[in-house]
């Protein structure tokens, strides 16, 4: 096992770069030489773990035990600690790789997070798991990819197509109010429910179609930036540590997967 700055996976004319020391984020995904992800140390595609989106006021409880997290998006805590952690490489070769890190401060519980990558010439499957070393605790996991709005070859901007069953009403504090509403037209910085599994298609007309699927039932779509759009499959809604806790126990880890598949148009 090792720690490396960048690991490259390849399949056919597809190249994927993973940066384990930078939160185990995907730094680059190139299909036929065309970059699909916004570049930069905050971008690419990063794992959200052990929570997703905003946690209200950085506070949550595990039974009677109350915890406070650092407010990295005041007044809230956002996107977990995994993206700010150096992960270790368990294996890497060809089109597959696996990574892990041990939970530590500022997360108040011990455990291990794993993430695997499986690349083919027309798909990428990501899997993440959270396990505890003893005490059960609420947790979430998901991914936050920054897909380029325009692929830079003179084509049209991306189109987002999906049919959620509901939208979480968003309050002024950017957190769900607890009310489910009929999905509204974009632009979005919103969480949607897809109880049959996440299924969102991104189409760059005349260039590429990419589908994000996951057995998870929640997806956040963010398209308020000029440069990129985000489609974020996750195991629960924002602030879910408080409103919809999913417990990691010694016999039941938290597991989530997503597959991105693409075809040229």
N, C-alpha and C positions, 0 to 999 in steps of 0.2 A: 504494500500500500504506500501511496506517495501523495505529495501535494505539488501540483503543477499549475503554472500560470494559465495555460491554454491547452485544450485537447481537441484535436480535429477528428471528426468522423466523416466518412464518405460512403456513398452508395451511388453508382452510376455517375451522373453529372450533378449530383446533389452534395453539398458540403455543409457541415454543421460544426460550429466552434463552441465549446463549452469552457467556461472560465470558473473552475472550482474555487479559486481563491477569492473570487469576487461574487460570493453568494451563490455559486453554482448556477450562474445565469447563462443563457444562450447568448453569446455575443454576436453570432452571425448565422443566418440560414440562407444559403444561396442555391437557387434552382436554375440550372443551365447558365450559371454566371450572374444571375439577377438576384440582388439582395432583397429579401422580403422584410427585414426588421430594421427599425430605426436604430442608428448607431449612436454609441455614447455610453459612458459608464453607468448611467441611470436607466438605460433602455435595454434593447435586446428583448429578452424574455426571462423573467426571474420567478423563482418559487415564492409563494406566499405561505409562510408556516412559522410558528404554530397558530397564527390567526390570519384572516383575510380581510382586506379593507380596513375600515376604521373601527376601533373599539372605543366606545364612548368614555371620554375623560381618562382614557388609559386605565380603566378600572374593571375588574371582574371578580367574581367569587367562585370558590370551589366548596360547595356546602357552606359551612359557617366561616370559612377562611377567606378573607378579603385580600386582594392583591392590587398593586399599582404598577403600571408599566410606564416607561419613559414616553413623554409626549413628543414624538418625532413629527407629528403633524398637528400642532396645537389647535384646539384643546384636546385632540384625540391622539391615540397611538395607532399607527397604520402599517399594514402589510407584513407584520411579523418581524422576526429577527433573523430568519434564515438568509435573507438577501444581503445581510451585513456580516455574514460569517464565512470564514474560510472552511470549505468542505474538503474531505479527504477522498482520494480516488481509490476505489476498491478494485476496479478493473476497467480497462479501455482497450479496444481493438476493433478494427474494421468499422462496422456500423453500430457497435454497441458499447455502452459504458455505464458504470455504476458508481455512485458517490454516497458519502454519509457524513454526518457530524453529530456530536453529542450536545443535547440541549444544555444550556448554561445561562447564568445571569445575562440579561435581566429577566429571562423567563424563570419562574420560581420552581420548576419541577425538572427532575432529571429524566432523561430518556434519549432515544436515538431517532434521527430522521434519515431516511434513505431516499435516493432519487435515481431512477434508471432511465436511460435513453436507448431507443431502438430505431435506427434509421434505415429506410429502404429508398429506392429511387422515386417512390411516389407517396411516402408517408413518414411521419415521425410519431412514435408512441412514447409518451412520458408517463412514468409511474412514481408515486411518492407514498411513503409510509411513515407513520409516527408511532413509536412504541414507548412504553414507560419502563423505567427500571424498578418501579415499586408502586408509588402512589398514583391512583387514578386522577386524571385531570381533563378539563374541557380543552379542545383544540380544534383547529381548522387547518385545511391545506388547499392549495390551488395554484394557478399560474397566471402571470400578468405579462402577456406578450404585447409588444408595441409593433404592430404591423404597419408598414409604410402606407400612407394614404395614396401615394402615387409612386409607381415603380421607376419613374424617371426616363422612360423610353418614348415619351410624347403621348402616351395613352391617357384615357380618362382616369379620374379618381376611383377608388374602390367603392363598391356598393355592398352594403351589409343586409343580408336576408335571414330572418328567423321568425318563428311563430311561437312566442312564449304564451303560456297559459295565463300568467298575470305579471304585473309589475309591482314591485315594492314601492309604495308611495314614499317619496323622499322629502324629509323635512328640511328646514332652513339650515340645520346643522349637518346636512349631507348624509344623515343616517335614516334608515327606514323608520317610519312612524309606527309600524305594526299593522297598517292597513294595506290590503292588496287591492289594486285598481286595474282597470282595463289598460293594456299597454298603450302608451302614448307615442306619437311620432318623435323622432330625434330633433336636435342633438341630445345625446344621453350622457349622463354619468350616473347610471342607474342599475339596480339589481332586478333580475327577472327570474321567474320560476318556470322551469321546464321539467315537470315531474316524470316525463318519459325519457329524460336524459337531454343533456345539452346538445344542440344541433344548430350551428350557425355557419352560414356560407358567406365568404368574402369573394367578390368577383371584381377583378381588374379587367374591364371589358377588352376583349380581343387579345388578352395576354395570359391570364392565369385565373383559375378558380381554386380556392382553398376552403376546406370544410373543417371546422373545429367541432369535434364530438367528444362526449364524456358521459359515463353513467351517472355522474353527479347531476343534481337537480337544480343547481343555481348557476347563473352566469351574470357577471357584471359587464356591461358594454359602455365604453367610454370613447366618445368621438368628438370631443370639444377642442382638440388640438389641431392645428393646421397640418402638422407633419405626419401624424400617425393616428391609428385607431386601435383600441384594445378590446379583446374578447377574452374574458377571464373566467374559465370554469372553476368552480370552487365548491367545497363541501358544505357550505352554509352561507347565509347572508352576512353583509356587514353588521358588526356588533353582535354577531351570533354567539360569541362566548357568553353573552348575557341573555340573549333572547331565544336562542335555539341551540343550547350546548350539546355537543357530541363528545362523549367521554372516551378517552383512551384508557383502557384498563389492562391489567397484566395478561388477560386472556383475549383481549380484543383490540388490536391496533387500529388506528385510523388509516385507511387506504383509499387512494384516489388515482384515477388514470385519465388521460386524454389522448386522443389521436388526431393529428392534423394530416389530412390527405389533400393532394393537389393534382391538378391536371392542366396541361397547357391548352389554351383556346386558339 
